């Protein structure tokens, strides 16, 4: 079908479908290469899976878990100091 026979709306639809098909193929290849279920590839020898399997770890990561105790409420005691008040009044004798 020549391009000049397509109307502009049909041409844009064909162009969009072509772009969507190309994007879908890219996603399908990436999904096939980085497949998380290796049981699918046990049925056939897949070069894409073999190259990805050598570079990636197939086991999932386990995050470390630190057991922490619940925070304890600290009861603070007020600081008590004996205060020595040296006050001089207007008619007090001079300090020795």
N, CA, C and O atoms as a DFTB+ gen file, in Angstrom:
384 C
 N C O
     1  1       0.852      -1.172       0.000
     2  2       0.000       0.000       0.000
     3  2       0.900       1.238       0.000
     4  3       1.627       1.468       0.967
     5  1       0.863       2.008      -1.030
     6  2       1.685       3.216      -1.094
     7  2       1.257       4.231      -0.038
     8  3       0.101       4.264       0.385
     9  1       2.204       5.049       0.372
    10  2       1.959       6.028       1.422
    11  2       0.998       7.118       0.945
    12  3       0.212       7.632       1.739
    13  1       1.051       7.477      -0.344
    14  2       0.207       8.568      -0.829
    15  2      -1.270       8.179      -0.874
    16  3      -2.126       9.054      -0.998
    17  1      -1.593       6.868      -0.773
    18  2      -2.990       6.455      -0.750
    19  2      -3.601       6.528       0.651
    20  3      -4.820       6.436       0.799
    21  1      -2.771       6.690       1.670
    22  2      -3.278       6.758       3.036
    23  2      -3.713       8.179       3.367
    24  3      -3.027       9.147       3.038
    25  1      -4.830       8.282       4.005
    26  2      -5.283       9.589       4.481
    27  2      -4.433       9.975       5.692
    28  3      -3.801       9.114       6.305
    29  1      -4.414      11.253       6.037
    30  2      -3.587      11.677       7.186
    31  2      -3.977      10.989       8.490
    32  3      -3.106      10.682       9.304
    33  1      -5.261      10.741       8.703
    34  2      -5.652      10.067       9.944
    35  2      -5.192       8.622       9.935
    36  3      -4.719       8.113      10.951
    37  1      -5.327       7.959       8.797
    38  2      -4.866       6.567       8.722
    39  2      -3.350       6.493       8.808
    40  3      -2.804       5.566       9.405
    41  1      -2.673       7.458       8.218
    42  2      -1.214       7.484       8.285
    43  2      -0.752       7.661       9.731
    44  3       0.207       7.020      10.158
    45  1      -1.425       8.521      10.480
    46  2      -1.036       8.709      11.878
    47  2      -1.353       7.464      12.702
    48  3      -0.608       7.128      13.623
    49  1      -2.454       6.773      12.382
    50  2      -2.784       5.535      13.097
    51  2      -1.741       4.463      12.811
    52  3      -1.298       3.770      13.726
    53  1      -1.347       4.321      11.551
    54  2      -0.328       3.328      11.189
    55  2       1.007       3.682      11.840
    56  3       1.724       2.796      12.304
    57  1       1.339       4.956      11.878
    58  2       2.595       5.369      12.505
    59  2       2.570       5.080      14.002
    60  3       3.558       4.597      14.555
    61  1       1.457       5.369      14.660
    62  2       1.351       5.101      16.099
    63  2       1.405       3.603      16.385
    64  3       2.053       3.181      17.343
    65  1       0.732       2.795      15.568
    66  2       0.784       1.345      15.761
    67  2       2.195       0.809      15.541
    68  3       2.625      -0.109      16.240
    69  1       2.914       1.370      14.580
    70  2       4.292       0.945      14.334
    71  2       5.185       1.289      15.522
    72  3       6.016       0.478      15.931
    73  1       5.019       2.472      16.070
    74  2       5.808       2.873      17.236
    75  2       5.461       1.998      18.433
    76  3       6.354       1.557      19.157
    77  1       4.170       1.741      18.648
    78  2       3.752       0.900      19.768
    79  2       4.286      -0.526      19.617
    80  3       4.701      -1.136      20.602
    81  1       4.281      -1.061      18.399
    82  2       4.810      -2.403      18.163
    83  2       6.316      -2.449      18.431
    84  3       6.811      -3.414      19.014
    85  1       7.040      -1.423      18.012
    86  2       8.481      -1.386      18.268
    87  2       8.765      -1.297      19.761
    88  3       9.667      -1.969      20.261
    89  1       8.005      -0.477      20.475
    90  2       8.189      -0.384      21.924
    91  2       7.833      -1.693      22.616
    92  3       8.504      -2.101      23.564
    93  1       6.784      -2.345      22.145
    94  2       6.384      -3.613      22.760
    95  2       7.461      -4.676      22.542
    96  3       7.751      -5.459      23.446
    97  1       8.057      -4.706      21.338
    98  2       9.142      -5.665      21.091
    99  2      10.335      -5.377      21.992
   100  3      10.959      -6.312      22.493
   101  1      10.665      -4.119      22.210
   102  2      11.773      -3.784      23.106
   103  2      11.498      -4.256      24.523
   104  3      12.374      -4.827      25.173
   105  1      10.289      -4.021      25.001
   106  2       9.930      -4.464      26.350
   107  2       9.939      -5.986      26.431
   108  3      10.371      -6.547      27.438
   109  1       9.466      -6.662      25.381
   110  2       9.439      -8.126      25.392
   111  2      10.849      -8.708      25.426
   112  3      11.092      -9.690      26.127
   113  1      11.773      -8.123      24.686
   114  2      13.153      -8.618      24.688
   115  2      13.796      -8.389      26.051
   116  3      14.482      -9.271      26.568
   117  1      13.582      -7.221      26.632
   118  2      14.157      -6.945      27.951
   119  2      13.548      -7.858      28.999
   120  3      14.262      -8.368      29.863
   121  1      12.238      -8.074      28.937
   122  2      11.582      -8.965      29.894
   123  2      12.078     -10.396      29.730
   124  3      12.235     -11.113      30.718
   125  1      12.325     -10.815      28.499
   126  2      12.817     -12.171      28.260
   127  2      14.258     -12.321      28.731
   128  3      14.647     -13.372      29.240
   129  1      15.045     -11.267      28.559
   130  2      16.448     -11.344      28.946
   131  2      16.612     -11.303      30.459
   132  3      17.452     -12.019      31.004
   133  1      15.843     -10.496      31.134
   134  2      15.944     -10.356      32.581
   135  2      14.781     -11.065      33.265
   136  3      14.165     -10.523      34.182
   137  1      14.492     -12.261      32.818
   138  2      13.361     -13.018      33.352
   139  2      13.639     -13.399      34.801
   140  3      14.726     -13.878      35.123
   141  1      12.664     -13.189      35.664
   142  2      12.827     -13.505      37.075
   143  2      12.449     -14.943      37.394
   144  3      12.665     -15.400      38.517
   145  1      11.892     -15.661      36.435
   146  2      11.482     -17.048      36.644
   147  2      12.316     -17.955      35.735
   148  3      11.962     -18.139      34.570
   149  1      13.411     -18.522      36.240
   150  2      14.287     -19.328      35.374
   151  2      13.665     -20.659      34.961
   152  3      14.207     -21.329      34.081
   153  1      12.542     -21.068      35.565
   154  2      11.916     -22.329      35.170
   155  2      11.462     -22.279      33.712
   156  3      11.414     -23.308      33.037
   157  1      11.131     -21.094      33.234
   158  2      10.706     -20.946      31.845
   159  2      11.839     -21.311      30.884
   160  3      11.586     -21.837      29.800
   161  1      13.067     -21.039      31.270
   162  2      14.203     -21.262      30.379
   163  2      14.799     -22.656      30.529
   164  3      15.747     -22.989      29.817
   165  1      14.280     -23.471      31.421
   166  2      14.774     -24.839      31.532
   167  2      14.312     -25.692      30.365
   168  3      14.884     -26.753      30.111
   169  1      13.291     -25.250      29.654
   170  2      12.746     -26.022      28.543
   171  2      13.545     -25.824      27.261
   172  3      13.456     -26.655      26.357
   173  1      14.306     -24.774      27.157
   174  2      15.084     -24.528      25.949
   175  2      16.389     -23.823      26.318
   176  3      16.519     -23.251      27.401
   177  1      17.348     -23.877      25.399
   178  2      18.628     -23.214      25.610
   179  2      18.540     -21.815      25.011
   180  3      18.472     -21.652      23.793
   181  1      18.542     -20.836      25.861
   182  2      18.335     -19.466      25.418
   183  2      19.615     -18.668      25.649
   184  3      20.072     -18.541      26.784
   185  1      20.185     -18.138      24.589
   186  2      21.427     -17.388      24.697
   187  2      21.226     -16.079      25.450
   188  3      22.108     -15.649      26.194
   189  1      20.068     -15.440      25.263
   190  2      19.805     -14.197      25.984
   191  2      19.766     -14.443      27.485
   192  3      20.315     -13.663      28.263
   193  1      19.112     -15.534      27.890
   194  2      19.021     -15.832      29.316
   195  2      20.381     -16.235      29.865
   196  3      20.713     -15.890      30.999
   197  1      21.173     -16.961      29.081
   198  2      22.486     -17.394      29.549
   199  2      23.398     -16.186      29.787
   200  3      24.131     -16.150      30.776
   201  1      23.357     -15.210      28.896
   202  2      24.218     -14.040      29.082
   203  2      23.755     -13.199      30.264
   204  3      24.578     -12.619      30.970
   205  1      22.454     -13.129      30.484
   206  2      21.958     -12.356      31.628
   207  2      22.176     -13.111      32.931
   208  3      22.409     -12.492      33.969
   209  1      22.104     -14.440      32.895
   210  2      22.258     -15.228      34.119
   211  2      23.692     -15.173      34.632
   212  3      23.922     -15.261      35.839
   213  1      24.660     -15.029      33.727
   214  2      26.049     -14.952      34.172
   215  2      26.343     -13.614      34.843
   216  3      27.222     -13.527      35.700
   217  1      25.621     -12.586      34.462
   218  2      25.888     -11.270      35.019
   219  2      25.037     -10.910      36.215
   220  3      25.355      -9.967      36.940
   221  1      23.965     -11.643      36.433
   222  2      23.054     -11.297      37.523
   223  2      22.951     -12.441      38.515
   224  3      23.045     -13.613      38.151
   225  1      22.760     -12.084      39.754
   226  2      22.521     -13.068      40.807
   227  2      21.060     -13.486      40.727
   228  3      20.174     -12.635      40.644
   229  1      20.800     -14.800      40.752
   230  2      19.413     -15.252      40.624
   231  2      18.693     -15.275      41.959
   232  3      17.463     -15.267      41.985
   233  1      19.417     -15.303      43.065
   234  2      18.770     -15.302      44.380
   235  2      18.420     -13.866      44.765
   236  3      19.129     -12.920      44.422
   237  1      17.332     -13.733      45.472
   238  2      16.929     -12.403      45.900
   239  2      17.743     -11.986      47.110
   240  3      18.190     -12.818      47.900
   241  1      17.924     -10.695      47.236
   242  2      18.681     -10.159      48.352
   243  2      17.873     -10.262      49.627
   244  3      16.646     -10.156      49.616
   245  1      18.577     -10.471      50.722
   246  2      17.942     -10.491      52.032
   247  2      18.461      -9.288      52.804
   248  3      19.663      -9.149      53.031
   249  1      17.558      -8.442      53.194
   250  2      17.965      -7.249      53.925
   251  2      18.292      -7.610      55.364
   252  3      17.588      -8.420      55.967
   253  1      19.342      -7.030      55.926
   254  2      19.672      -7.328      57.325
   255  2      18.598      -6.781      58.256
   256  3      17.972      -5.755      57.989
   257  1      18.409      -7.497      59.351
   258  2      17.396      -7.100      60.328
   259  2      18.079      -6.961      61.678
   260  3      18.621      -7.932      62.206
   261  1      18.056      -5.778      62.228
   262  2      18.639      -5.532      63.530
   263  2      17.519      -5.483      64.558
   264  3      16.588      -4.685      64.447
   265  1      17.623      -6.347      65.555
   266  2      16.622      -6.353      66.608
   267  2      16.966      -5.263      67.610
   268  3      18.065      -5.235      68.163
   269  1      16.038      -4.390      67.830
   270  2      16.264      -3.275      68.734
   271  2      15.263      -3.345      69.871
   272  3      14.127      -3.787      69.704
   273  1      15.711      -2.903      71.011
   274  2      14.817      -2.863      72.158
   275  2      13.976      -1.596      72.094
   276  3      14.356      -0.591      71.492
   277  1      12.830      -1.685      72.732
   278  2      11.961      -0.517      72.774
   279  2      12.637       0.586      73.583
   280  3      13.340       0.295      74.551
   281  1      12.442       1.810      73.212
   282  2      13.085       2.896      73.962
   283  2      12.555       2.958      75.392
   284  3      11.351       2.869      75.637
   285  1      13.476       3.111      76.312
   286  2      13.119       3.194      77.728
   287  2      12.991       4.661      78.126
   288  3      13.784       5.509      77.717
   289  1      11.984       4.932      78.924
   290  2      11.794       6.303      79.405
   291  2      12.803       6.578      80.514
   292  3      12.867       5.836      81.495
   293  1      13.576       7.621      80.367
   294  2      14.559       7.992      81.382
   295  2      13.944       9.036      82.296
   296  3      13.434      10.062      81.847
   297  1      14.004       8.754      83.562
   298  2      13.507       9.710      84.552
   299  2      14.714      10.459      85.092
   300  3      15.579       9.885      85.753
   301  1      14.753      11.707      84.809
   302  2      15.880      12.532      85.242
   303  2      15.585      13.107      86.625
   304  3      14.469      13.538      86.916
   305  1      16.598      13.102      87.454
   306  2      16.480      13.735      88.767
   307  2      16.951      15.173      88.650
   308  3      17.935      15.461      87.968
   309  1      16.258      16.057      89.305
   310  2      16.723      17.454      89.240
   311  2      18.046      17.606      89.989
   312  3      18.287      16.946      90.999
   313  1      18.873      18.467      89.481
   314  2      20.163      18.727      90.116
   315  2      19.927      19.636      91.319
   316  3      19.372      20.728      91.196
   317  1      20.358      19.166      92.471
   318  2      20.186      19.959      93.690
   319  2      21.565      20.373      94.186
   320  3      22.421      19.531      94.457
   321  1      21.763      21.648      94.299
   322  2      23.020      22.181      94.795
   323  2      22.718      23.112      95.963
   324  3      21.728      23.843      95.977
   325  1      23.592      23.054      96.913
   326  2      23.462      23.999      98.026
   327  2      24.009      25.332      97.562
   328  3      25.158      25.423      97.130
   329  1      23.215      26.333      97.646
   330  2      23.640      27.647      97.192
   331  2      24.073      28.489      98.392
   332  3      23.342      28.626      99.373
   333  1      25.231      29.026      98.291
   334  2      25.760      29.921      99.314
   335  2      25.454      31.343      98.877
   336  3      26.017      31.848      97.907
   337  1      24.565      31.967      99.600
   338  2      24.153      33.319      99.241
   339  2      24.998      34.329     100.008
   340  3      24.914      34.417     101.233
   341  1      25.778      35.057      99.311
   342  2      26.584      36.123      99.906
   343  2      25.952      37.439      99.498
   344  3      26.259      38.013      98.453
   345  1      25.096      37.876     100.324
   346  2      24.431      39.135      99.995
   347  2      24.812      40.190     101.028
   348  3      24.946      39.895     102.216
   349  1      24.975      41.360     100.580
   350  2      25.329      42.486     101.448
   351  2      24.174      43.469     101.421
   352  3      23.642      43.827     100.371
   353  1      23.819      43.879     102.600
   354  2      22.772      44.886     102.706
   355  2      23.430      46.242     102.951
   356  3      24.641      46.319     103.159
   357  1      22.675      47.250     102.926
   358  2      23.203      48.612     103.050
   359  2      23.882      48.854     104.398
   360  3      24.890      49.560     104.427
   361  1      23.394      48.314     105.511
   362  2      23.971      48.585     106.823
   363  2      24.667      47.362     107.396
   364  3      24.831      47.259     108.612
   365  1      25.068      46.457     106.566
   366  2      25.766      45.284     107.090
   367  2      27.229      45.613     107.290
   368  3      27.765      46.493     106.617
   369  1      27.891      44.909     108.220
   370  2      29.318      45.166     108.437
   371  2      30.122      44.704     107.228
   372  3      29.663      43.836     106.485
   373  1      31.293      45.254     107.016
   374  2      32.104      44.838     105.867
   375  2      32.504      43.373     105.979
   376  3      32.656      42.833     107.075
   377  1      32.668      42.753     104.838
   378  2      33.038      41.338     104.809
   379  2      34.471      41.182     105.249
   380  3      35.312      42.034     104.959
   381  1      34.756      40.104     105.945
   382  2      36.087      39.882     106.483
   383  2      37.020      39.330     105.456
   384  3      38.189      39.084     105.752
